[in-house]
Amino acid sequence: MNAPAKVRAPRNRTITLSPEERESYRARLLRPRVPLDAGELEDRVILEDLFRIIPFLPENFVDLLFIDPPYNLTKTYHSSTFRGRDDEAYGEWFESWFVPLLPVLKPNASIYVCCDWRCSGVIHSILERYVQVRNRITWEREKGRGAARNWKNCSEDIWYCVSGDDFTFNLNEVKLKKRVIAPYTDRGGNPRDWREESKGRFRLTHPSNLWNDLTIPFWSMPENTDHPTQKPEKLLARVLLASSQEGDLIFDPFLGSGTSAAAARKLNRRFVGIEREEEYACLALKRIDMSERDKSIQGYRDGIFYERNCGL
């Protein structure tokens, strides 16, 4: 017997699937059983377990690898549950699929790996053996559960790596627009690195490895789904704009509800995504279709990233 449908508030904008949509999107999912070339995989959502699909993937076709795997804690993803384990076992699990994935990368590819504080050190120790680790990004999740005897956990890490020395990094594509608190001027009274606008004084700042301008998707946002660990499109936009060019191919082996694919479509990149849960894979296809009609990304407009709650 099916569980009763959720009753949602009138202003709830969470993306859901009707029975008709589910059937339509299910028919569009790719279920390869033989090796495929890059052209056959382009802009497709693959419904399969990552371990089973790796032998079917071509080599040297990925410009940017975005990895958001299950973190080392017990969590249910629709019909399956990932169970936390000790650090050594989690590291062995991570390495068991990460290393076989490396041949898909182009020599100048970039890699971003998401994690939390529990598994960040384990993942870093593995990454530095196989790729060039360039930085650790920490981003504020904005919300999180309070703890009576611990610090509230409201941040996550992203390890930024490259596969070679000739990598892409588009600095001017990812500067952050911030409100000026101290509007310094030169001796002539002219603004120093800021300008006056109708809504205040602002400057474009260099991007750092501390991202505190993101908002976790929630029920009133048009990108929200019921996926339990969905990343914000603004986060993916920053990653894609910094480390890829238009037309490049983005590969996400843990696609979830399709944030990376939707952002790629909005920013004129190609994508390949793998997801083992059919419900999430179908949601990803719906979001990809929605991105054809609406290219907007909350917090990013007209080529500029805005700080959170800056009033623009």
C-alpha positions in Angstrom: 0.0 0.0 0.0 1.4 3.4 -1.0 2.0 6.0 1.7 -0.4 9.0 1.6 0.9 12.0 -0.4 2.3 14.8 1.6 0.0 17.8 2.2 2.0 20.9 1.4 1.4 24.5 2.3 0.0 26.7 -0.5 3.3 28.6 -0.9 5.4 25.4 -1.0 7.3 25.3 -4.3 9.0 21.9 -3.8 9.4 20.1 -7.1 7.4 16.9 -7.2 6.4 14.3 -9.8 2.9 13.4 -11.0 2.3 9.7 -11.9 2.3 10.7 -15.5 5.5 12.7 -15.3 7.2 9.8 -13.5 6.3 7.4 -16.3 7.5 9.8 -18.9 10.8 10.6 -17.3 11.4 6.9 -16.4 11.4 6.2 -20.2 14.1 8.8 -20.8 16.6 7.3 -18.2 19.6 5.6 -19.7 20.4 2.1 -18.5 23.5 1.1 -20.4 24.6 -2.5 -20.6 27.5 -2.1 -23.0 30.4 0.4 -23.2 29.3 3.8 -24.6 31.2 6.6 -26.2 31.0 10.2 -24.8 28.5 11.3 -27.5 26.0 8.7 -26.4 26.3 9.8 -22.7 26.1 13.5 -23.3 23.2 15.3 -21.5 21.9 12.0 -20.2 20.9 10.8 -16.7 22.0 7.3 -16.1 20.0 5.1 -13.8 22.5 2.7 -12.3 24.7 1.9 -9.4 28.1 3.6 -9.8 30.1 0.4 -9.3 28.3 -1.3 -12.2 28.5 1.6 -14.6 32.2 2.4 -14.3 33.3 -0.3 -16.8 31.0 1.2 -19.4 32.4 4.7 -19.2 34.8 6.0 -21.9 38.1 7.5 -21.0 39.3 11.1 -21.2 35.9 12.8 -21.7 35.3 14.8 -18.5 36.3 18.5 -18.1 34.9 18.9 -14.5 34.1 16.1 -12.1 31.7 17.1 -9.3 31.4 14.5 -6.5 28.8 14.7 -3.7 28.9 11.2 -2.2 27.1 10.0 0.9 28.9 11.4 3.9 30.1 9.0 6.6 26.9 8.9 8.6 23.7 6.8 8.4 21.1 8.4 6.1 18.2 7.2 4.0 18.0 8.2 0.4 14.4 7.4 -0.7 14.5 3.5 -0.8 18.1 2.9 0.2 20.2 3.7 3.3 23.9 4.5 3.5 25.3 3.4 6.9 28.1 5.2 8.7 31.3 3.2 9.4 34.7 3.7 10.9 37.1 6.0 9.1 39.2 3.2 7.6 36.2 1.5 6.1 34.8 4.7 4.8 38.1 5.5 3.2 38.3 2.1 1.6 34.8 2.6 0.2 35.6 6.0 -1.2 38.9 4.8 -2.8 37.2 1.8 -4.3 35.2 3.9 -6.8 37.2 7.1 -6.9 40.4 5.5 -8.4 38.5 3.6 -11.1 36.8 6.9 -12.1 40.1 8.7 -12.7 40.6 7.5 -16.3 37.4 9.4 -17.4 39.2 12.7 -16.7 40.9 14.9 -19.3 44.5 15.8 -18.5 43.4 19.4 -17.6 40.2 18.4 -15.6 39.1 19.9 -12.3 37.6 17.9 -9.4 35.4 19.0 -6.6 34.6 16.6 -3.7 32.0 17.4 -1.1 32.2 16.2 2.5 31.6 17.1 6.1 34.0 17.4 9.0 33.6 13.7 9.9 35.1 12.5 6.6 37.0 15.5 5.3 40.4 14.3 6.6 40.0 10.8 5.3 39.0 12.1 1.9 41.9 14.5 1.7 44.4 11.8 2.5 43.1 9.8 -0.4 42.8 12.7 -2.9 46.4 13.8 -2.4 47.7 10.4 -3.5 46.0 10.6 -6.9 45.4 14.2 -7.9 46.7 17.7 -7.1 44.8 19.2 -4.1 44.7 22.9 -4.5 42.4 24.1 -1.7 39.7 23.2 0.8 36.5 25.3 0.5 34.3 25.6 3.5 30.8 26.7 3.0 28.1 27.8 5.5 24.9 25.8 5.3 23.1 28.5 7.1 20.9 26.1 9.0 21.6 23.2 11.2 20.4 21.5 14.4 21.5 23.0 17.6 23.4 20.8 20.1 23.2 20.9 23.9 26.8 19.9 24.4 28.6 20.7 21.2 29.0 23.4 18.6 26.1 23.6 16.1 27.2 21.9 12.8 26.4 24.3 10.0 29.2 24.0 7.5 30.6 21.5 5.0 33.8 21.2 3.0 34.6 20.9 -0.7 38.1 19.7 -1.7 39.2 21.5 -4.9 41.6 19.4 -7.0 43.0 19.3 -10.5 44.4 16.4 -12.7 47.2 18.4 -14.3 48.9 21.8 -14.4 46.9 23.2 -17.4 43.6 23.6 -15.6 40.8 26.2 -16.0 40.1 28.8 -13.3 38.0 31.8 -14.4 38.6 34.4 -11.7 36.5 37.1 -13.1 33.5 34.8 -13.5 33.2 34.2 -9.8 33.8 37.5 -8.0 31.3 38.3 -5.2 29.3 41.5 -5.1 29.3 42.8 -1.5 28.0 45.9 0.2 30.7 48.3 1.2 30.9 49.0 5.0 33.9 51.4 4.9 33.7 53.4 1.6 37.3 54.6 1.3 38.2 57.3 -1.2 41.4 58.5 -2.7 42.8 62.1 -2.2 40.5 63.4 -4.9 37.4 61.9 -3.2 37.0 59.2 -5.8 35.8 55.7 -4.7 38.6 53.2 -4.1 37.5 49.8 -5.6 33.7 50.4 -5.1 30.9 52.3 -6.8 27.7 54.0 -5.8 24.5 52.4 -7.0 20.8 53.1 -6.4 20.6 50.6 -3.6 23.9 51.5 -1.9 27.7 51.2 -2.3 29.1 47.9 -3.6 32.4 46.3 -4.7 33.4 43.1 -6.5 35.7 41.0 -4.3 38.0 38.1 -5.1 36.5 34.7 -4.3 37.9 33.1 -1.2 37.7 29.5 0.1 35.1 30.5 2.7 31.6 30.7 1.2 29.0 32.2 3.5 26.6 33.6 0.9 24.7 30.3 0.1 21.3 29.2 1.1 20.3 25.6 1.5 17.2 24.9 -0.7 14.0 25.0 1.3 10.3 24.7 0.6 9.6 28.2 -0.8 12.5 28.0 -3.3 11.7 26.9 -6.9 14.8 24.6 -7.0 13.8 22.6 -3.8 13.1 18.9 -3.9 12.6 16.2 -1.2 16.2 15.0 -1.6 17.7 15.0 1.9 21.1 16.5 1.0 20.4 18.7 -2.0 23.1 21.3 -2.8 22.1 24.9 -3.8 22.3 25.8 -7.5 24.3 28.8 -6.6 27.0 26.6 -5.2 27.1 24.6 -8.4 27.1 27.8 -10.5 30.2 29.0 -8.7 32.0 25.7 -9.3 31.0 25.4 -12.9 31.8 29.1 -13.8 35.2 28.9 -12.0 36.4 25.6 -13.4 34.8 25.1 -16.8 34.0 26.8 -20.1 30.8 26.9 -22.0 30.4 23.6 -23.9 32.6 21.7 -21.4 31.3 18.4 -20.0 30.4 18.1 -16.3 30.2 14.6 -14.8 28.4 13.9 -11.5 28.5 10.3 -10.4 26.1 10.9 -7.4 23.6 13.1 -9.2 20.8 13.0 -6.6 18.0 15.3 -7.7 20.0 16.9 -10.5 21.4 20.2 -9.2 24.7 19.9 -11.2 22.8 19.0 -14.4 20.3 21.8 -14.0 23.1 24.3 -13.3 25.1 23.0 -16.3 22.1 23.4 -18.6 21.5 27.0 -17.3 25.1 27.9 -17.9 25.5 26.3 -21.3 27.6 23.3 -20.2 27.0 19.6 -21.1 26.5 17.0 -18.4 26.4 13.3 -17.5 24.9 12.2 -14.3 24.6 8.8 -12.5 21.9 8.2 -9.9 20.8 4.8 -8.4 17.4 6.0 -7.1 14.8 6.2 -9.8 12.7 8.8 -8.0 15.7 11.2 -7.8 16.8 10.5 -11.4 13.3 11.4 -12.6 13.3 14.6 -10.5 16.7 15.5 -12.1 15.1 15.2 -15.6 12.2 17.4 -14.6 14.6 20.0 -13.3 16.7 19.8 -16.5 13.5 20.4 -18.5 12.5 23.3 -16.2 16.0 24.9 -16.7 15.2 25.3 -20.4 12.3 27.6 -19.5 13.9 29.4 -16.6 17.7 30.1 -16.5 17.6 32.0 -13.2 19.8 31.0 -10.3 19.0 32.5 -6.9 21.8 34.7 -5.7 23.4 35.0 -9.2 22.2 37.5 -11.7 23.7 39.2 -14.8 27.0 37.5 -14.4 27.5 38.5 -10.7 27.3 36.6 -7.4 25.6 38.5 -4.6 26.2 38.1 -0.9 23.4 36.7 1.0 20.6 39.1 2.1 22.2 42.1 0.4 18.8 43.3 -0.8 19.4 42.9 -4.5 
